[in-house]
Amino acid sequence: MENKKGLQTILEEINKIIQDQNIGIGEKIPSERYLKERLNVSRQSVREALRALELIGVIYVKRGEGTYLANIDSHQLYTLIAKYLLRTDKQYEELIELMHMIDYYYEHKFDGMQTVESGDNQVVQRIYKLLKKYADGYEH
């Protein structure tokens, strides 16, 4: 790998390492030193990337112990994003309408026997939860 890399490239490489090593939520990710050597970048570049990941809730740091993969679904960043994403009551209503469309689809596809939450489509569940977090974060 070349010496000069942008933040986006480093973030993608860290994600690849997390995937390749099958690191799960709550598990420790490799050290700064390991990432520096593996990615052939400066320690400062690794720190910048890790700070960005911590800010968006992908990782969390336990001082003196290490850095761990977080459960991003529970991060408060969604509420902050909602404040910028949903700026009008109309946008909020459109988001709620989309959620109702998903609910309606499940109700009719499964004859009322299944909801988004009880279904096995994890992608739809995550999108639905994200929409709900955005809706909950909207201040009327």
ABEGO torsion letter per residue (X at the ends): XBABBBAAAAAAAAAAAAAAAGBBBGBBBBBAAAAAAAAGBBAAAAAAAAAAAAAAGABBBBBGAEBBBBBAAABAAAAAAAAAABABAAAAAAAAAAAAAAAAAAAAAAGGABBAAABABAAAAAAAAAAAAAAAABBX
